């Protein structure tokens, strides 16, 4: 009913310029979770990003509220609320390997806007704000309110939403543009145990002295490093060349007195799609297990880890948890964190489990595999999320998507946990168009400005249809 008016509204070049500027304002704020401070439950960065987001919304004429720096809300009108739209302003760490621009210095190149958060999730938040602005500017009469919820802890467990929904009720309809189009109604569950092993310190050489890999549980580690005692760069280099051909990773050697530091460079990716990255932890383990190390506790641990997590095993086959179903797909696994010292190790992997996974065929199976090597594993499973494809919300959103893209709308199942994972009846809806890869969580993260404008059109129609 409003398609022509919406198309005309967004055809104004000023809209594009405004969207780029709004996204850029938010990207310039480094909003990685850090140690809590008074009044800042997730540290200064997320709080600053929330303040900037709410300031932006106020400048557009919306009523806002800050819920103790956990979330902020932006209301379209004063009616009772029918729709919640969930976006988040926190981001993952910047990592390394950026080439187009620095992570927090947004830059447009060939229609793409680069910077940390452009794709996940500051860009989509701005597209929603623009959609709300469009509904208001077009003077569309609504019977209900749409509320944008700007969170600050999606990347670290969504404590922000738990806080908000501990104070406020759920809305009849909820969607989050924290994924991709057409629409995601099934999200896999997760299993992220922490595993440990200890041993007595030994002095025999050559041996591993320390190992550091990964910086976030939900990110395939792009880098890992270790320190060896008793081996030279000259002795290790041939092993690096051979292993690099096998893993596709690169190895850098630095002699530090009597020690040798090895830096492994892989490729980062979201833990839900480990096949899109190149895991530096497993690539470095692969190298270390080829070296003539002394038979000490750390060496045995390296070989155990390499057996449990061989490089390129993204499905948990070696761990004994591989499985799949027709509705939600295959189990995926990313070995994302590992620290090894002279006396022990602590590691963690991120597994996205299908609907068929349960305590017996996943958690118990993994713990049994760890036990064979003397490891201890702790941690539970998160249930999958499923909203029926024939729900009114799903049907409405897919109709809006088809109206502005001309493409058939369909439901998808994914491994990534979106912002609606724990919201009854919620779905993920946008902002990435099918086939687009913005390198979310990796270096040179970016968004397509034209796609964000199309998403804003879709959201405009969705707000009208769900709140009229």
C-alpha positions in Angstrom: 0.0 0.0 0.0 2.9 2.4 0.8 5.5 1.0 -1.6 5.5 4.0 -3.9 5.8 6.5 -1.1 8.6 4.5 0.5 10.5 4.2 -2.8 10.2 7.9 -3.4 11.3 8.8 0.1 14.5 6.7 -0.1 15.3 7.9 -3.6 16.4 11.2 -2.2 20.3 11.2 -2.2 20.2 12.9 1.1 19.0 9.7 2.7 22.1 7.8 1.5 24.4 10.5 2.9 22.5 10.6 6.2 22.7 6.8 6.5 26.5 6.8 5.9 27.0 9.6 8.4 24.9 7.9 11.1 26.7 4.6 10.7 30.1 6.4 10.8 29.2 8.2 14.0 28.6 4.9 15.8 31.6 3.1 14.2 34.0 5.7 15.5 33.1 4.6 19.1 35.2 1.6 20.1 32.5 -0.5 21.9 34.3 -3.7 22.9 33.2 -5.1 26.2 35.7 -4.5 29.0 35.8 -4.5 32.8 32.7 -3.1 34.4 32.8 0.3 36.0 30.3 2.1 38.1 27.2 2.7 36.0 28.9 0.9 33.0 28.1 -2.8 33.3 30.1 -3.7 30.2 32.8 -1.0 30.4 33.2 2.5 29.0 33.1 1.6 25.3 29.6 0.1 25.1 28.2 2.8 27.3 29.7 5.5 25.1 28.2 3.8 22.0 24.8 3.6 23.6 25.0 7.3 24.6 25.9 8.2 21.0 23.1 6.0 19.6 20.5 7.5 21.9 21.7 11.0 21.1 21.3 10.3 17.4 17.8 9.1 18.0 16.9 12.2 20.0 18.2 14.4 17.2 15.7 12.6 14.9 12.9 13.5 17.3 12.3 10.2 19.0 11.6 9.5 22.6 14.5 7.5 24.2 15.3 5.9 27.5 18.5 4.5 29.0 18.1 1.3 31.1 21.2 1.8 33.3 23.6 1.4 30.3 22.4 -2.1 29.6 20.1 -1.1 26.8 18.5 2.0 25.4 15.1 2.2 23.8 13.8 4.4 21.0 10.0 4.7 20.6 8.2 5.6 17.4 5.1 6.9 19.2 3.3 6.8 22.5 0.9 4.0 21.7 1.1 0.5 23.3 4.0 -1.4 21.8 3.4 -4.2 19.2 6.9 -4.6 17.9 10.4 -4.8 19.3 13.3 -4.5 16.9 16.6 -5.6 18.6 20.0 -4.2 17.5 23.2 -4.1 19.4 26.0 -1.5 19.5 28.8 -3.6 21.1 31.3 -5.1 18.7 34.0 -7.8 18.8 37.7 -6.9 19.2 39.3 -5.4 16.1 41.9 -8.2 15.6 44.6 -7.6 13.0 45.0 -7.6 9.2 42.9 -4.5 8.4 44.0 -3.1 5.0 41.3 -0.7 3.7 41.1 1.5 6.9 41.6 1.4 10.6 38.8 -0.5 12.5 37.3 2.7 14.0 37.9 5.0 11.1 34.9 4.4 8.7 35.7 4.7 5.0 33.6 4.3 1.9 35.1 2.5 -1.0 33.2 1.5 -4.1 29.8 1.6 -2.4 31.0 -0.3 0.7 31.4 1.3 4.1 34.3 -0.3 6.0 34.8 -0.3 9.8 34.2 -2.5 12.8 30.4 -2.7 13.4 29.4 -1.6 9.9 27.9 -5.0 9.3 27.4 -6.2 12.8 25.4 -4.4 14.1 25.7 -0.7 14.0 24.8 -0.5 10.3 21.6 -2.3 10.7 20.7 -0.2 13.8 21.0 2.9 11.7 18.9 1.3 8.9 16.1 0.7 11.5 16.4 4.3 12.8 16.0 5.5 9.2 13.0 3.3 8.7 11.4 4.7 11.8 12.1 8.2 10.6 10.5 7.3 7.2 7.3 6.1 8.9 7.1 9.4 10.9 8.0 11.7 7.9 5.5 9.9 5.7 2.7 10.5 8.3 1.5 6.9 8.3 -1.2 6.4 10.9 -0.4 3.7 13.3 -2.4 2.0 16.1 0.7 0.7 17.9 4.3 1.6 18.8 7.5 0.1 17.4 10.3 0.2 19.9 14.0 -0.1 18.8 16.1 -1.7 21.5 19.8 -0.8 21.4 21.8 -3.4 23.4 25.4 -3.4 24.5 26.2 -7.0 25.2 25.2 -9.2 22.3 28.7 -10.4 21.6 29.4 -11.5 25.1 26.2 -13.3 26.2 23.3 -10.9 26.0 23.2 -9.9 29.6 21.7 -6.6 28.4 18.5 -8.2 27.1 18.2 -10.3 30.2 18.3 -7.1 32.3 15.8 -5.3 30.1 13.3 -8.2 29.9 13.6 -8.6 33.6 11.9 -5.2 33.8 9.7 -5.0 30.7 7.4 -7.5 29.0 8.0 -9.1 25.6 6.2 -7.6 22.6 3.7 -9.5 20.5 6.2 -9.3 17.6 10.1 -9.2 17.7 12.7 -9.3 15.0 16.4 -8.5 14.9 18.4 -7.4 11.9 21.5 -9.2 13.3 21.9 -11.7 10.5 20.7 -11.9 6.9 17.7 -11.9 4.6 15.3 -13.5 3.8 14.5 -14.6 7.4 16.0 -16.9 10.0 13.5 -18.8 12.2 15.8 -21.6 13.4 19.0 -21.0 15.3 21.1 -23.9 16.4 21.9 -24.4 20.1 25.4 -24.1 21.4 27.9 -26.1 23.4 31.0 -24.1 24.6 32.7 -26.1 27.4 36.0 -25.0 29.1 38.5 -27.8 29.3 41.7 -28.0 31.4 44.6 -30.3 32.1 47.5 -30.0 34.5 51.0 -31.5 34.8 54.3 -31.0 36.7 56.8 -28.5 35.4 59.8 -30.0 33.6 63.1 -28.6 32.3 63.9 -31.1 29.5 64.4 -29.6 26.0 63.2 -29.0 23.4 59.8 -28.2 25.0 56.9 -25.9 24.8 57.0 -23.1 27.3 53.9 -21.2 26.5 51.0 -21.0 23.9 48.5 -18.3 23.3 45.7 -18.4 20.8 42.3 -16.7 20.2 40.7 -13.7 21.7 37.0 -14.5 21.7 34.9 -17.7 22.1 32.7 -16.9 19.1 35.6 -16.1 16.7 37.8 -18.5 14.7 41.3 -17.4 15.8 43.2 -15.6 13.1 46.4 -15.7 15.1 48.2 -17.9 17.6 51.7 -17.9 19.0 54.0 -20.1 21.2 57.4 -20.0 22.7 59.8 -23.0 22.5 62.9 -23.7 24.5 65.8 -25.6 22.9 65.1 -25.1 19.1 66.5 -22.6 16.6 64.7 -20.9 13.8 67.0 -22.7 11.3 65.9 -26.1 12.7 62.2 -25.3 12.7 61.9 -23.5 9.4 61.7 -26.7 7.2 58.8 -28.0 9.4 57.0 -24.6 8.9 57.3 -24.8 5.1 55.9 -28.4 5.0 53.1 -27.7 7.5 52.1 -24.4 5.7 51.4 -26.4 2.5 49.1 -28.6 4.6 47.2 -26.0 6.6 47.3 -22.9 4.4 48.5 -20.9 7.4 51.8 -19.0 7.6 54.4 -19.2 10.3 56.8 -16.5 11.5 59.9 -17.3 13.5 61.6 -14.9 16.0 64.6 -15.9 18.1 64.5 -14.4 21.6 67.7 -15.4 23.4 67.6 -19.2 23.9 63.9 -19.3 23.1 62.1 -19.3 19.8 58.7 -17.6 19.3 56.5 -18.9 16.6 53.6 -16.8 15.3 50.9 -18.5 13.2 48.7 -16.4 10.9 45.4 -17.9 9.8 42.1 -16.2 8.9 39.4 -15.1 11.3 35.7 -15.9 10.9 32.5 -16.2 12.9 32.5 -19.4 15.0 29.2 -20.4 13.4 30.9 -20.7 10.0 34.4 -22.1 10.8 34.9 -23.3 7.3 35.1 -19.6 6.2 38.2 -19.1 8.3 41.6 -20.8 8.8 42.1 -21.7 12.5 45.5 -20.5 13.7 45.3 -22.5 16.9 44.8 -25.9 15.1 47.3 -24.8 12.4 50.0 -24.1 15.1 49.2 -27.4 16.9 49.7 -29.2 13.6 53.2 -27.7 13.3 54.1 -28.3 16.9 53.2 -32.0 16.6 55.7 -32.4 13.8 58.7 -31.1 15.9 61.1 -33.3 17.8 60.0 -32.1 21.3 61.0 -33.8 24.5 58.5 -36.3 26.1 57.2 -34.0 28.8 53.6 -33.1 29.9 53.2 -30.2 27.5 54.2 -32.4 24.5 51.7 -35.1 25.4 49.0 -32.4 25.8 49.8 -31.0 22.3 49.4 -34.4 20.7 46.1 -34.9 22.6 44.8 -31.6 21.4 45.8 -32.3 17.8 44.0 -35.6 18.0 40.8 -34.1 19.4 40.9 -31.0 17.1 42.8 -31.9 13.9 43.2 -28.9 11.5 40.2 -28.7 9.1 37.8 -30.7 11.3 34.9 -28.2 11.5 32.3 -30.8 12.4 33.6 -32.4 15.6 34.2 -35.8 14.1 37.4 -36.4 16.0 35.8 -35.3 19.2 32.9 -37.7 18.6 30.1 -35.2 18.4 29.5 -35.0 14.6 25.8 -35.0 13.7 23.1 -33.4 11.7 19.3 -33.2 10.9 17.3 -32.1 7.9 15.7 -29.1 9.7 18.7 -27.3 11.2 21.7 -28.8 9.4 25.1 -30.0 10.7 27.0 -29.5 13.9 29.9 -27.1 13.6 32.9 -26.6 15.9 35.5 -23.9 16.2 38.5 -24.4 18.6 38.6 -20.7 19.6 40.7 -20.2 22.8 43.8 -21.9 24.1 46.4 -21.0 26.8 49.2 -23.3 27.7 51.8 -22.7 30.5 54.6 -24.8 31.9 52.1 -26.6 34.2 48.8 -26.8 32.4 46.3 -25.6 29.8 42.9 -24.1 29.5 40.9 -24.1 26.3 37.5 -23.6 24.9 35.6 -24.4 21.7 32.4 -23.0 20.3 30.1 -25.6 18.8 26.7 -24.8 17.2 24.5 -27.8 17.6 21.4 -28.9 15.6 18.0 -29.6 17.0 18.8 -33.3 17.2 21.7 -32.7 19.6 21.2 -33.5 23.3 23.2 -34.1 26.5 24.0 -37.7 25.6 25.1 -37.4 22.0 26.9 -34.1 22.4 28.0 -33.1 25.9 28.5 -36.6 27.3 30.3 -37.7 24.1 32.7 -34.8 24.2 33.4 -35.3 27.9 34.2 -39.0 27.2 36.7 -38.0 24.5 38.4 -35.5 26.8 38.6 -38.1 29.6 40.5 -40.5 27.4 43.4 -37.9 27.5 43.0 -36.9 31.1 41.2 -33.6 30.4 38.4 -32.2 32.5 35.5 -30.3 30.7 32.9 -28.1 32.2 29.9 -26.3 30.7 26.3 -26.9 29.6 24.4 -26.6 26.4 22.1 -23.9 25.1 18.8 -25.0 23.5 18.1 -24.2 19.9 15.5 -21.5 18.9 12.6 -22.2 16.5 9.7 -20.0 15.5 7.1 -21.7 13.2 7.3 -20.7 9.5 3.6 -20.1 9.4 3.4 -17.6 12.2 1.9 -14.1 11.3 5.2 -12.4 12.0 7.1 -14.6 9.6 4.5 -14.3 6.9 4.4 -10.5 7.2 8.2 -10.0 7.1 8.7 -12.3 4.2 6.0 -10.4 2.3 7.8 -7.1 2.9 11.1 -8.7 1.8 9.6 -9.9 -1.5 7.9 -6.6 -2.1 11.1 -4.6 -2.1 13.6 -7.1 -3.5 11.5 -9.0 -6.0 13.1 -12.2 -4.7 11.2 -15.1 -3.1 11.2 -15.1 0.7 12.0 -18.2 2.6 13.0 -19.3 6.1 16.5 -20.2 6.9 18.3 -22.2 9.7 21.7 -21.0 10.9 24.4 -21.9 13.4 24.9 -18.4 14.7 23.0 -17.3 17.7 21.3 -14.1 16.9 19.9 -11.5 19.3 16.5 -13.2 19.4 17.7 -16.6 20.4 16.0 -16.4 23.8 13.0 -14.3 22.7 9.8 -16.3 22.4 8.5 -16.1 18.8 11.3 -13.8 17.6 13.1 -14.1 14.3 16.2 -12.7 12.7 15.4 -10.5 9.7 18.3 -8.9 7.7 20.4 -6.9 7.2 22.7 -8.8 4.8 21.3 -9.7 1.4 21.7 -13.3 0.2 25.3 -14.0 -1.0 26.8 -10.9 0.6 29.8 -11.4 2.9 30.7 -8.4 5.0 33.6 -10.2 6.8 31.7 -10.0 10.1 34.1 -10.3 13.1 37.1 -10.3 10.7 39.5 -7.7 9.3 38.0 -5.2 6.8 34.4 -5.7 8.0 32.1 -3.8 5.7 28.5 -3.2 4.6 26.9 -2.4 1.3 25.3 1.0 1.5 22.7 0.2 -1.2 21.7 -3.0 0.6 21.3 -1.1 3.9 19.0 1.4 2.1 16.9 -1.5 0.7 16.8 -3.0 4.2 15.5 0.3 5.5 12.7 0.3 3.0 11.8 -3.3 4.0 11.8 -2.3 7.7 9.6 0.7 6.9 7.0 -1.5 5.4 7.3 -4.0 8.1 6.7 -1.4 10.9 3.7 -0.1 9.0 2.2 -3.6 8.5 2.9 -4.8 12.1 1.8 -1.7 13.9 -1.2 -0.6 11.9 
